[in-house]
């Protein structure tokens, strides 16, 4: 497959876009992170995104009560393309709270990188993965997608059925390792969508 040249910025970038009138802002923070064909690393990455998602929901939604939504996931062109993969954190809130909330996201990521997740948070992520896997096994679309993936990368289809063992093997240490590797604090982008400033009201001439 040809490299289409979609590469993540080599340095940290922050951009703002002003459009619309709705009194709400949205932010997407992306961290350079390549996808891995290793199913163990993929499982640990899923666990790390779940842990961060739960932690940020607890902090931003419950403690600060300032955000409408928050989500964590993986993006980019995916394998076999290289250079454009990333992990993303997205949230929406009132425009006046965006700056402090963006800072809080970075603070929480740094804390988890240094301390690692708690055993409780790790177990919550693993239980979420088990429930999702059990649900997926009932869906034809899941089987088609996974079979296509293992065929594309020349792997054993049996790995689809061995995922529970990989989930069981997830630990706070393996999650901490992913958070350190795939959420680099020196290579990220922050894109903020803000409502456009209201146009000035024209003066009304009086007779």
Secondary structure as GFF3:
##gff-version 3
##sequence-region A 1 207
A	DSSP	beta_strand	13	18	.	.	.	ID=ss1
A	DSSP	beta_strand	25	32	.	.	.	ID=ss2
A	DSSP	alpha_helix	39	56	.	.	.	ID=ss3
A	DSSP	pi_helix	57	63	.	.	.	ID=ss4
A	DSSP	beta_strand	67	75	.	.	.	ID=ss5
A	DSSP	beta_strand	86	93	.	.	.	ID=ss6
A	DSSP	three_ten_helix	95	97	.	.	.	ID=ss7
A	DSSP	alpha_helix	98	115	.	.	.	ID=ss8
A	DSSP	alpha_helix	119	136	.	.	.	ID=ss9
A	DSSP	alpha_helix	140	152	.	.	.	ID=ss10
A	DSSP	three_ten_helix	157	160	.	.	.	ID=ss11
A	DSSP	alpha_helix	163	168	.	.	.	ID=ss12
A	DSSP	alpha_helix	172	182	.	.	.	ID=ss13
A	DSSP	beta_strand	188	194	.	.	.	ID=ss14
###
